[in-house]
Amino acid sequence: MNNFPSRETVERIKRQYPTGTKVRLVRMDDACAPPIGTVGEVIGVDDIGSLLVKWSNGSSLNVVFGEDLVEKI
């Protein structure tokens, strides 16, 4: 079974989080995740709907669609 979002969903995410959008981390299940509350800037969206984020602490971990959570600020 394919757990990847549809092309339409990825396009919606790209419209919702254009390059330059500021986000704050709410949840990320990764041992190397930035601390909750870390602010970052969206630098793109990949083909599976993950947000590519440049975090203020220097991290560049992606926000995985359906797993992690950020809020726009």
LINHU-V612865 format. One record per residue. N is the residue number from 1. RES is the residue in three letters. SS is DSSP state (2 for helix, 1 for strand, 0 for the rest). PSI is psi in whole degrees, -180 to 180 (999 if undefined). BURIAL is b if it has 16 or more other C-alpha atoms within 10 Angstrom, else e. Layout:
((N & RES & SS & PSI & BURIAL) (N & RES & SS & PSI & BURIAL))
This chain:
((1 & MET & 0 & 140 & e) (2 & ASN & 0 & 121 & e) (3 & ASN & 0 & 7 & e) (4 & PHE & 0 & 148 & e) (5 & PRO & 0 & 156 & e) (6 & SER & 0 & 163 & e) (7 & ARG & 2 & -39 & e) (8 & GLU & 2 & -40 & e) (9 & THR & 2 & -43 & e) (10 & VAL & 2 & -42 & b) (11 & GLU & 2 & -38 & e) (12 & ARG & 2 & -43 & e) (13 & ILE & 2 & -42 & b) (14 & LYS & 2 & -38 & b) (15 & ARG & 2 & -37 & e) (16 & GLN & 2 & -32 & e) (17 & TYR & 0 & 68 & b) (18 & PRO & 0 & 160 & e) (19 & THR & 0 & 134 & b) (20 & GLY & 0 & -11 & e) (21 & THR & 0 & 131 & e) (22 & LYS & 1 & 135 & b) (23 & VAL & 1 & 158 & b) (24 & ARG & 1 & 133 & b) (25 & LEU & 1 & 127 & b) (26 & VAL & 1 & -43 & e) (27 & ARG & 1 & 134 & b) (28 & MET & 0 & 119 & b) (29 & ASP & 0 & 78 & e) (30 & ASP & 0 & 132 & e) (31 & ALA & 0 & -26 & e) (32 & CYS & 0 & 11 & e) (33 & ALA & 0 & 148 & b) (34 & PRO & 0 & 157 & b) (35 & PRO & 0 & 146 & e) (36 & ILE & 0 & 137 & e) (37 & GLY & 0 & -11 & e) (38 & THR & 0 & 138 & b) (39 & VAL & 1 & 146 & b) (40 & GLY & 1 & 174 & b) (41 & GLU & 1 & 129 & b) (42 & VAL & 1 & 128 & b) (43 & ILE & 1 & 0 & b) (44 & GLY & 1 & 176 & b) (45 & VAL & 1 & 130 & b) (46 & ASP & 0 & -179 & e) (47 & ASP & 0 & -11 & e) (48 & ILE & 0 & 15 & e) (49 & GLY & 0 & 7 & b) (50 & SER & 0 & 139 & b) (51 & LEU & 1 & 129 & b) (52 & LEU & 1 & 116 & b) (53 & VAL & 1 & 136 & b) (54 & LYS & 1 & 105 & b) (55 & TRP & 1 & 151 & b) (56 & SER & 0 & -20 & e) (57 & ASN & 0 & 7 & e) (58 & GLY & 0 & -11 & e) (59 & SER & 0 & 157 & e) (60 & SER & 0 & 27 & b) (61 & LEU & 0 & 138 & b) (62 & ASN & 0 & 152 & b) (63 & VAL & 1 & 111 & b) (64 & VAL & 0 & 126 & b) (65 & PHE & 0 & 130 & b) (66 & GLY & 0 & -6 & e) (67 & GLU & 0 & -53 & e) (68 & ASP & 0 & 167 & b) (69 & LEU & 1 & 132 & e) (70 & VAL & 1 & 163 & b) (71 & GLU & 1 & 144 & e) (72 & LYS & 1 & 144 & e) (73 & ILE & 0 & 999 & e))
